[in-house]
Amino acid sequence: MKVDFFRHGLGPDDAAAIADVLATPFLTSGAVGRKVEAQLAAYYDLPHALLTNSWTNGAVAVLLALGVGPGDEVIIPAMTFIATANVVKLVGATPVMADVDPGTLLLTAESIAAAITPRTRAVVPVHLYGQMCDMRAIRAMVDRHHASGGGRIAIVEDCAHCFEGRRVGERPGRHSDVACFSFYATKAITCGEGGGVICRDDDLAQAIREARLHGMSAAAADRFAGGHYNHWDQPRLGTKANLPDLLAALLPPQIERIDSLLPERERQAQRYLDAFKGSGLRVPTEDDGVRHARHLFPVGVPAGFRDEAITLLNEAGVGVTVNYRAVAEMTYYRGLGYRPEETPVAALWGSQTFTLPLFPGLSEQEQDHVIAAMERHILPRL
């Protein structure tokens, strides 16, 4: 048997939604996207939601809107996908990599506080694998810093793994200035490539709206509103981050059903946890009060065995991947002077981890095959 690492759940009904857009004048950002933005805002009970063409470009637009640039520092976790660091570099600022908690592998208020300098302009807590960071604690720490005379620090949540997650009953966006999402091909909600941003501040939302489209004051549909051409201006520097209606059309049904699919992923995760209990396999811990989004199921083995373990599972027909090596391990960031040994928790996990298949539609038979392969090839070596 061959078990894919991931399979999307899009089908003929989703293709019909794209066909509907093809019958309209606007293939790029227009009425469909605005309806999806209203749907997202309602889901998170926030006044503003904006679609973007990726998490990465959306985060660049957010940092531009916040005025982050050369001379500024942005605190990020040392264990995350490289995009979290790259967006900081793309606006000319400096990523400051803080180490993560050895259990949850999440950024904490304490690790952020230790990394703050007078140049810190923002912090990006990453809800890694689907578990939310303690946003209440992070917000309280940032507010204390400001109240004691420190500079204002924006909180930008990285929710690429955590669309439907919660912590103490709260969804993303409650304690941050902005939260950024991903609708990439392997995400729980996907349009192939895409993303979104939510926030509550009116002025910041308008700044992001402009920054995601070259800094322009009007999108394509607005420039022809009322049946005639309308002039536009460029009040700020921006990038190209808007999501076309052609892709936005795939999102509404998935947003509607996302919460109903979480129990299936929770059952799959629990089957893994039950099967591997007491085996010595390293699995990230979960804090009390967390409703995990179950985006990924990463495990850890001794660092010297990790690559062999991946090969053994591949040969057994099990698709796996690595999420992630520490950012400081990357050649580019080593060249800038970052050193993995400065964030040892992230460095160790990055040398140990690989991720098992977990997604809606993964059959019990397929998961049994994954578990059997782990029991045959991996667990005896721990």
VOPAGU-2260 file (C-alpha; in pm, 1 decimal, decimal comma):
REM VOPAGU-2260
SITE   aa  ch    i         X         Y         Z
SITE  MET   A    0       0,0       0,0       0,0
SITE  LYS   A    1     109,0     355,6     -70,4
SITE  VAL   A    2     -11,4     631,2     162,3
SITE  ASP   A    3      18,5     988,2      37,2
SITE  PHE   A    4     143,6    1251,2     278,9
SITE  PHE   A    5    -154,0    1469,7     183,9
SITE  ARG   A    6    -454,1    1475,5     -50,5
SITE  HIS   A    7    -676,7    1778,3    -103,0
SITE  GLY   A    8   -1053,2    1745,4     -87,7
SITE  LEU   A    9   -1155,7    1967,7    -380,5
SITE  GLY   A   10   -1388,1    1825,1    -644,7
SITE  PRO   A   11   -1639,5    1895,7    -925,1
SITE  ASP   A   12   -1855,8    2129,1    -715,4
SITE  ASP   A   13   -1553,2    2349,1    -654,0
SITE  ALA   A   14   -1477,8    2355,3   -1026,3
SITE  ALA   A   15   -1830,2    2485,5   -1086,3
SITE  ALA   A   16   -1758,6    2783,8    -860,3
SITE  ILE   A   17   -1462,1    2873,7   -1079,1
SITE  ALA   A   18   -1679,4    2845,3   -1389,3
SITE  ASP   A   19   -1918,7    3098,6   -1237,0
SITE  VAL   A   20   -1634,0    3349,6   -1204,1
SITE  LEU   A   21   -1534,8    3293,9   -1566,5
SITE  ALA   A   22   -1878,3    3423,2   -1664,0
SITE  THR   A   23   -1811,8    3761,0   -1497,0
SITE  PRO   A   24   -1601,3    4057,9   -1616,8
SITE  PHE   A   25   -1351,2    4034,9   -1328,0
SITE  LEU   A   26   -1117,2    3739,0   -1287,5
SITE  THR   A   27    -901,2    3932,1   -1042,2
SITE  SER   A   28   -1010,3    4077,1    -706,0
SITE  GLY   A   29   -1377,5    4172,5    -708,0
SITE  ALA   A   30   -1719,3    4084,9    -571,8
SITE  VAL   A   31   -1642,6    3719,5    -495,6
SITE  GLY   A   32   -1340,7    3808,0    -287,4
SITE  ARG   A   33   -1535,5    4069,2     -94,6
SITE  LYS   A   34   -1801,1    3813,3      -5,2
SITE  VAL   A   35   -1531,6    3576,4     120,1
SITE  GLU   A   36   -1376,0    3857,7     322,5
SITE  ALA   A   37   -1713,2    3921,1     486,5
SITE  GLN   A   38   -1739,9    3547,8     558,7
SITE  LEU   A   39   -1395,5    3544,5     722,0
SITE  ALA   A   40   -1470,7    3854,2     928,2
SITE  ALA   A   41   -1790,5    3691,3    1055,2
SITE  TYR   A   42   -1609,6    3364,9    1137,1
SITE  TYR   A   43   -1357,0    3547,3    1356,0
SITE  ASP   A   44   -1603,9    3812,0    1477,8
SITE  LEU   A   45   -1372,0    4092,3    1369,6
SITE  PRO   A   46   -1454,7    4396,8    1156,7
SITE  HIS   A   47   -1189,9    4345,4     888,3
SITE  ALA   A   48   -1071,6    4054,4     674,6
SITE  LEU   A   49    -863,6    4085,9     358,4
SITE  LEU   A   50    -770,7    3814,2     111,0
SITE  THR   A   51    -413,4    3784,5     -13,4
SITE  ASN   A   52    -242,7    3567,3    -272,9
SITE  SER   A   53     -26,1    3392,2     -11,1
SITE  TRP   A   54      61,2    3407,1     356,1
SITE  THR   A   55     400,1    3541,5     253,5
SITE  ASN   A   56     282,0    3833,9      42,7
SITE  GLY   A   57       7,1    3908,7     291,0
SITE  ALA   A   58     261,1    3930,8     572,6
SITE  VAL   A   59     482,1    4157,8     360,3
SITE  ALA   A   60     181,3    4386,2     306,2
SITE  VAL   A   61     112,2    4383,5     681,0
SITE  LEU   A   62     470,2    4477,8     769,7
SITE  LEU   A   63     467,6    4754,3     508,6
SITE  ALA   A   64     138,8    4884,8     649,1
SITE  LEU   A   65     287,1    4881,3     999,8
SITE  GLY   A   66     583,9    5083,4     877,5
SITE  VAL   A   67     839,6    4812,5     957,6
SITE  GLY   A   68    1159,8    4858,7     760,2
SITE  PRO   A   69    1537,3    4908,9     768,5
SITE  GLY   A   70    1677,3    4950,6    1118,2
SITE  ASP   A   71    1385,3    4766,4    1279,6
SITE  GLU   A   72    1385,1    4421,9    1440,9
SITE  VAL   A   73    1106,3    4164,7    1433,0
SITE  ILE   A   74    1107,6    3874,8    1680,5
SITE  ILE   A   75    1018,4    3536,3    1531,1
SITE  PRO   A   76    1047,5    3177,8    1657,7
SITE  ALA   A   77    1361,1    2989,5    1558,5
SITE  MET   A   78    1139,6    2691,1    1471,2
SITE  THR   A   79     907,6    2788,3    1186,1
SITE  PHE   A   80     883,4    2781,4     808,2
SITE  ILE   A   81    1138,7    3008,9     643,8
SITE  ALA   A   82     866,9    3247,2     517,4
SITE  THR   A   83     828,7    3386,1     869,9
SITE  ALA   A   84    1187,2    3510,1     854,8
SITE  ASN   A   85    1189,0    3593,3     485,4
SITE  VAL   A   86     906,6    3847,2     505,7
SITE  VAL   A   87    1104,5    4043,4     762,7
SITE  LYS   A   88    1408,3    4050,8     534,8
SITE  LEU   A   89    1193,1    4147,0     235,8
SITE  VAL   A   90    1089,8    4474,0     403,7
SITE  GLY   A   91    1449,5    4548,1     502,4
SITE  ALA   A   92    1416,9    4467,4     872,8
SITE  THR   A   93    1612,5    4216,8    1082,6
SITE  PRO   A   94    1464,4    3886,6    1204,9
SITE  VAL   A   95    1552,4    3812,5    1567,6
SITE  MET   A   96    1517,6    3439,2    1627,1
SITE  ALA   A   97    1397,4    3348,2    1975,4
SITE  ASP   A   98    1410,4    2989,7    2093,6
SITE  VAL   A   99    1091,6    2793,7    2153,8
SITE  ASP   A  100     947,3    2596,6    2442,8
SITE  PRO   A  101    1097,1    2243,9    2449,3
SITE  GLY   A  102     756,8    2084,3    2498,8
SITE  THR   A  103     513,3    2272,6    2277,4
SITE  LEU   A  104     781,2    2412,3    2040,6
SITE  LEU   A  105     595,1    2744,8    2053,0
SITE  LEU   A  106     719,6    3096,7    2112,3
SITE  THR   A  107     647,2    3211,5    2469,2
SITE  ALA   A  108     603,5    3548,7    2634,1
SITE  GLU   A  109     925,8    3487,0    2827,0
SITE  SER   A  110    1135,2    3409,6    2518,2
SITE  ILE   A  111     994,3    3716,2    2342,4
SITE  ALA   A  112    1068,0    3940,8    2641,3
SITE  ALA   A  113    1429,3    3822,4    2646,9
SITE  ALA   A  114    1470,0    3913,9    2279,0
SITE  ILE   A  115    1326,2    4267,7    2291,7
SITE  THR   A  116    1561,2    4557,4    2220,1
SITE  PRO   A  117    1497,1    4928,8    2157,4
SITE  ARG   A  118    1478,2    4840,3    1784,5
SITE  THR   A  119    1197,2    4584,6    1820,6
SITE  ARG   A  120     893,6    4686,6    1615,4
SITE  ALA   A  121     696,2    4362,0    1591,6
SITE  VAL   A  122     673,4    4003,1    1709,3
SITE  VAL   A  123     535,3    3710,1    1508,5
SITE  PRO   A  124     401,6    3425,7    1727,4
SITE  VAL   A  125     359,8    3114,9    1510,4
SITE  HIS   A  126      80,9    2871,0    1596,9
SITE  LEU   A  127     301,3    2580,9    1492,9
SITE  TYR   A  128     137,2    2257,6    1374,3
SITE  GLY   A  129    -205,4    2386,9    1482,6
SITE  GLN   A  130    -156,5    2473,1    1851,6
SITE  MET   A  131    -207,6    2837,9    1941,3
SITE  CYS   A  132      57,5    3025,0    2135,9
SITE  ASP   A  133     -50,5    3177,6    2467,2
SITE  MET   A  134    -168,1    3501,1    2309,5
SITE  ARG   A  135    -308,1    3641,2    2634,9
SITE  ALA   A  136      35,0    3612,5    2797,0
SITE  ILE   A  137     210,5    3757,3    2492,3
SITE  ARG   A  138     -29,3    4053,6    2475,6
SITE  ALA   A  139       7,9    4118,4    2849,5
SITE  MET   A  140     388,5    4112,4    2821,8
SITE  VAL   A  141     390,0    4350,5    2523,5
SITE  ASP   A  142     150,2    4587,4    2700,8
SITE  ARG   A  143     368,0    4586,7    3014,3
SITE  HIS   A  144     671,1    4666,7    2800,1
SITE  HIS   A  145     493,8    4966,3    2648,3
SITE  ALA   A  146     352,6    5084,9    2982,1
SITE  SER   A  147     701,6    5083,7    3132,9
SITE  GLY   A  148     827,9    5323,8    2866,5
SITE  GLY   A  149     929,2    5080,6    2595,0
SITE  GLY   A  150     842,2    5132,3    2230,7
SITE  ARG   A  151     516,8    5004,6    2087,7
SITE  ILE   A  152     545,9    4649,7    1950,5
SITE  ALA   A  153     294,1    4513,5    1700,1
SITE  ILE   A  154     179,7    4151,9    1738,0
SITE  VAL   A  155     135,0    3969,8    1406,6
SITE  GLU   A  156      -3,4    3616,5    1448,2
SITE  ASP   A  157     115,8    3352,7    1202,4
SITE  CYS   A  158    -194,0    3133,3    1170,3
SITE  ALA   A  159     -85,5    2939,0     861,1
SITE  HIS   A  160    -137,3    2614,7    1057,3
SITE  CYS   A  161    -426,9    2724,9    1272,2
SITE  PHE   A  162    -738,9    2846,4    1094,7
SITE  GLU   A  163    -986,4    2679,3    1329,7
SITE  GLY   A  164    -774,3    2642,9    1643,9
SITE  ARG   A  165    -864,1    2795,7    1979,3
SITE  ARG   A  166    -706,5    2864,4    2314,9
SITE  VAL   A  167    -923,9    2906,6    2626,3
SITE  GLY   A  168   -1215,8    2934,4    2385,5
SITE  GLU   A  169   -1064,6    3219,6    2183,5
SITE  ARG   A  170    -984,4    3209,5    1813,3
SITE  PRO   A  171    -688,4    3387,9    1651,8
SITE  GLY   A  172    -712,2    3765,6    1624,6
SITE  ARG   A  173    -831,2    3835,3    1978,8
SITE  HIS   A  174    -502,7    3956,3    2128,0
SITE  SER   A  175    -296,6    4055,9    1824,7
SITE  ASP   A  176    -288,0    4357,3    1597,5
SITE  VAL   A  177    -310,8    4136,7    1288,9
SITE  ALA   A  178    -343,7    3764,9    1214,9
SITE  CYS   A  179    -225,9    3615,2     884,5
SITE  PHE   A  180    -352,2    3290,5     728,7
SITE  SER   A  181    -249,7    3056,8     448,5
SITE  PHE   A  182    -468,7    2886,0     190,6
SITE  TYR   A  183    -177,2    2696,4      35,0
SITE  ALA   A  184    -231,7    2357,4    -129,3
SITE  THR   A  185    -171,9    2150,9     186,4
SITE  LYS   A  186    -376,3    2363,9     425,1
SITE  ALA   A  187    -711,5    2267,5     577,9
SITE  ILE   A  188    -868,1    2537,5     358,7
SITE  THR   A  189    -703,5    2575,6      20,1
SITE  CYS   A  190    -730,4    2753,0    -311,7
SITE  GLY   A  191    -391,0    2627,1    -427,7
SITE  GLU   A  192    -215,2    2952,1    -343,9
SITE  GLY   A  193    -372,3    3212,2    -119,7
SITE  GLY   A  194    -394,8    3373,0     219,9
SITE  GLY   A  195    -585,4    3613,4     438,7
SITE  VAL   A  196    -546,6    3882,1     703,0
SITE  ILE   A  197    -780,4    3977,0     987,5
SITE  CYS   A  198    -765,4    4280,3    1217,6
SITE  ARG   A  199    -988,3    4513,9    1417,4
SITE  ASP   A  200    -828,7    4856,1    1359,3
SITE  ASP   A  201    -989,2    5056,8    1077,0
SITE  ASP   A  202    -680,2    5256,3     982,2
SITE  LEU   A  203    -454,5    4951,0     981,5
SITE  ALA   A  204    -702,8    4758,3     767,3
SITE  GLN   A  205    -705,1    5038,2     510,1
SITE  ALA   A  206    -325,7    5054,0     511,7
SITE  ILE   A  207    -304,0    4677,2     449,1
SITE  ARG   A  208    -570,7    4702,9     178,5
SITE  GLU   A  209    -352,4    4955,9      -3,0
SITE  ALA   A  210     -23,4    4778,0      67,3
SITE  ARG   A  211    -149,5    4449,5     -80,4
SITE  LEU   A  212    -207,6    4619,9    -419,5
SITE  HIS   A  213     101,4    4826,2    -501,8
SITE  GLY   A  214      -4,9    5090,3    -249,0
SITE  MET   A  215    -300,2    5184,2    -472,1
SITE  SER   A  216    -609,2    5347,7    -327,4
SITE  ALA   A  217    -850,3    5144,8    -543,7
SITE  ALA   A  218    -867,0    4785,6    -669,1
SITE  ALA   A  219    -962,3    4700,5   -1027,6
SITE  ALA   A  220   -1334,0    4666,8    -955,9
SITE  ASP   A  221   -1337,1    5000,6    -771,5
SITE  ARG   A  222   -1166,0    5179,0   -1058,8
SITE  PHE   A  223   -1465,5    5099,0   -1279,2
SITE  ALA   A  224   -1741,1    5127,0   -1018,1
SITE  GLY   A  225   -2053,9    5310,3   -1127,5
SITE  GLY   A  226   -2005,1    5218,9   -1491,1
SITE  HIS   A  227   -1723,3    5467,3   -1552,1
SITE  TYR   A  228   -1351,4    5505,4   -1487,3
SITE  ASN   A  229   -1240,4    5643,5   -1149,6
SITE  HIS   A  230    -894,7    5785,7   -1083,2
SITE  TRP   A  231    -680,0    5627,4    -814,9
SITE  ASP   A  232    -380,6    5739,3    -609,6
SITE  GLN   A  233     -79,2    5571,9    -445,1
SITE  PRO   A  234     -66,8    5687,9     -82,6
SITE  ARG   A  235     197,9    5433,1      26,7
SITE  LEU   A  236     447,5    5173,9     -94,2
SITE  GLY   A  237     292,8    4834,8    -156,8
SITE  THR   A  238     342,2    4491,7    -304,9
SITE  LYS   A  239     124,8    4261,9    -521,7
SITE  ALA   A  240     -65,9    4047,9    -276,9
SITE  ASN   A  241    -432,9    4056,6    -380,0
SITE  LEU   A  242    -618,2    3727,6    -438,3
SITE  PRO   A  243    -811,1    3691,6    -766,7
SITE  ASP   A  244   -1177,9    3595,7    -760,6
SITE  LEU   A  245   -1086,7    3293,6    -971,5
SITE  LEU   A  246    -918,5    3141,9    -664,5
SITE  ALA   A  247   -1133,1    3306,0    -396,9
SITE  ALA   A  248   -1432,7    3118,0    -538,9
SITE  LEU   A  249   -1292,5    2793,6    -394,8
SITE  LEU   A  250   -1299,3    2915,6     -35,8
SITE  PRO   A  251   -1662,1    2967,1      82,7
SITE  PRO   A  252   -1772,8    2600,8     107,0
SITE  GLN   A  253   -1448,4    2506,7     280,9
SITE  ILE   A  254   -1487,1    2781,9     539,5
SITE  GLU   A  255   -1843,3    2663,7     604,0
SITE  ARG   A  256   -1738,3    2304,9     671,2
SITE  ILE   A  257   -1398,6    2354,9     837,3
SITE  ASP   A  258   -1520,1    2305,3    1194,8
SITE  SER   A  259   -1711,6    1990,3    1100,6
SITE  LEU   A  260   -1391,6    1831,2     965,2
SITE  LEU   A  261   -1180,1    1893,4    1274,0
SITE  PRO   A  262   -1317,2    1594,1    1471,5
SITE  GLU   A  263   -1194,6    1360,1    1197,1
SITE  ARG   A  264    -841,5    1498,5    1223,3
SITE  GLU   A  265    -865,0    1483,5    1602,4
SITE  ARG   A  266    -954,3    1113,3    1582,3
SITE  GLN   A  267    -661,6    1049,5    1350,8
SITE  ALA   A  268    -422,5    1231,8    1583,3
SITE  GLN   A  269    -552,2    1038,5    1883,7
SITE  ARG   A  270    -501,2     707,0    1702,2
SITE  TYR   A  271    -138,3     800,7    1648,4
SITE  LEU   A  272     -98,6     911,9    2010,3
SITE  ASP   A  273    -250,8     589,0    2141,1
SITE  ALA   A  274     -35,6     374,2    1911,5
SITE  PHE   A  275     290,8     546,9    2002,0
SITE  LYS   A  276     230,8     594,5    2375,8
SITE  GLY   A  277     530,0     483,4    2581,1
SITE  SER   A  278     742,0     412,5    2273,3
SITE  GLY   A  279    1002,0     683,8    2323,6
SITE  LEU   A  280     884,8     869,5    2013,4
SITE  ARG   A  281     897,5    1243,7    2073,7
SITE  VAL   A  282     567,1    1425,7    2016,8
SITE  PRO   A  283     503,4    1796,1    2092,3
SITE  THR   A  284     312,7    1852,6    2414,8
SITE  GLU   A  285     -21,1    2032,9    2429,5
SITE  ASP   A  286    -120,1    2298,9    2680,5
SITE  ASP   A  287    -443,7    2283,0    2877,2
SITE  GLY   A  288    -729,7    2478,0    2723,3
SITE  VAL   A  289    -608,0    2435,0    2364,7
SITE  ARG   A  290    -832,7    2321,9    2079,1
SITE  HIS   A  291    -561,7    2201,6    1843,4
SITE  ALA   A  292    -627,7    2258,1    1472,3
SITE  ARG   A  293    -444,7    1930,6    1391,8
SITE  HIS   A  294    -283,2    2069,7    1080,6
SITE  LEU   A  295      22,7    1845,0    1111,5
SITE  PHE   A  296     131,9    1544,5    1316,8
SITE  PRO   A  297     508,5    1578,0    1365,8
SITE  VAL   A  298     717,3    1327,6    1559,3
SITE  GLY   A  299    1080,4    1318,8    1665,2
SITE  VAL   A  300    1345,6    1046,2    1669,1
SITE  PRO   A  301    1715,4    1066,3    1761,2
SITE  ALA   A  302    1883,7    1314,2    1528,8
SITE  GLY   A  303    2123,8    1061,6    1379,3
SITE  PHE   A  304    1834,3     831,7    1287,6
SITE  ARG   A  305    1595,7    1086,6    1135,1
SITE  ASP   A  306    1702,9    1066,8     769,4
SITE  GLU   A  307    1723,0     686,8     780,6
SITE  ALA   A  308    1375,1     677,7     935,6
SITE  ILE   A  309    1239,1     883,8     647,5
SITE  THR   A  310    1397,2     645,9     396,6
SITE  LEU   A  311    1256,7     339,8     575,1
SITE  LEU   A  312     905,6     485,5     578,0
SITE  ASN   A  313     927,2     591,4     213,4
SITE  GLU   A  314    1033,3     237,6     121,7
SITE  ALA   A  315     731,8     109,4     317,2
SITE  GLY   A  316     502,8     329,2     107,8
SITE  VAL   A  317     447,4     603,3     365,0
SITE  GLY   A  318     473,4     964,8     252,5
SITE  VAL   A  319     642,1    1190,2     507,5
SITE  THR   A  320     801,6    1533,8     509,9
SITE  VAL   A  321    1000,5    1753,9     750,4
SITE  ASN   A  322     836,6    2048,3     930,1
SITE  TYR   A  323    1092,9    2200,5     982,2
SITE  ARG   A  324    1465,8    2237,1    1012,7
SITE  ALA   A  325    1557,4    2538,6    1226,0
SITE  VAL   A  326    1563,3    2860,9    1023,1
SITE  ALA   A  327    1921,2    2928,3    1135,0
SITE  GLU   A  328    2026,9    2601,3     966,5
SITE  MET   A  329    1949,1    2745,5     623,4
SITE  THR   A  330    2250,4    2843,5     412,6
SITE  TYR   A  331    2114,0    3194,0     353,5
SITE  TYR   A  332    2069,4    3271,0     722,2
SITE  ARG   A  333    2399,7    3111,4     819,4
SITE  GLY   A  334    2554,9    3351,4     570,6
SITE  LEU   A  335    2399,5    3640,8     762,5
SITE  GLY   A  336    2560,2    3525,6    1084,8
SITE  TYR   A  337    2276,2    3329,1    1245,1
SITE  ARG   A  338    2391,0    3019,6    1436,2
SITE  PRO   A  339    2167,2    2721,3    1521,0
SITE  GLU   A  340    2348,8    2667,5    1850,8
SITE  GLU   A  341    2212,3    3001,5    1972,3
SITE  THR   A  342    1861,9    2848,8    1970,1
SITE  PRO   A  343    1933,4    2490,1    2081,9
SITE  VAL   A  344    1574,6    2374,1    2133,0
SITE  ALA   A  345    1479,8    2461,8    1775,3
SITE  ALA   A  346    1805,5    2319,2    1640,6
SITE  LEU   A  347    1756,5    1984,3    1815,2
SITE  TRP   A  348    1393,4    1944,8    1709,5
SITE  GLY   A  349    1484,5    2043,0    1354,8
SITE  SER   A  350    1732,5    1755,6    1342,5
SITE  GLN   A  351    1486,0    1502,9    1486,7
SITE  THR   A  352    1148,0    1569,6    1333,9
SITE  PHE   A  353     942,4    1435,5    1046,3
SITE  THR   A  354     567,8    1452,1     984,8
SITE  LEU   A  355     320,9    1168,0     932,9
SITE  PRO   A  356      11,6    1174,8     706,7
SITE  LEU   A  357    -295,0    1335,4     865,9
SITE  PHE   A  358    -579,9    1486,1     664,5
SITE  PRO   A  359    -955,7    1448,9     606,0
SITE  GLY   A  360   -1005,4    1148,0     382,7
SITE  LEU   A  361    -712,6     948,4     522,0
SITE  SER   A  362    -874,0     607,4     562,0
SITE  GLU   A  363    -843,9     390,7     871,5
SITE  GLN   A  364    -674,5     126,2     657,8
SITE  GLU   A  365    -419,3     380,6     538,2
SITE  GLN   A  366    -350,7     499,5     890,7
SITE  ASP   A  367    -315,4     139,1    1006,3
SITE  HIS   A  368     -48,0      97,9     739,0
SITE  VAL   A  369     137,3     405,7     865,5
SITE  ILE   A  370     122,2     282,5    1225,5
SITE  ALA   A  371     237,0     -66,4    1124,8
SITE  ALA   A  372     531,8      79,3     933,0
SITE  MET   A  373     626,9     287,8    1235,9
SITE  GLU   A  374     599,2     -15,5    1465,8
SITE  ARG   A  375     804,2    -230,9    1229,8
SITE  HIS   A  376    1079,5       7,8    1124,9
SITE  ILE   A  377    1099,8     302,1    1364,7
SITE  LEU   A  378     983,3     228,5    1718,3
SITE  PRO   A  379    1222,7     -66,3    1776,7
SITE  ARG   A  380    1513,3     171,8    1711,0
SITE  LEU   A  381    1416,1     420,0    1981,3
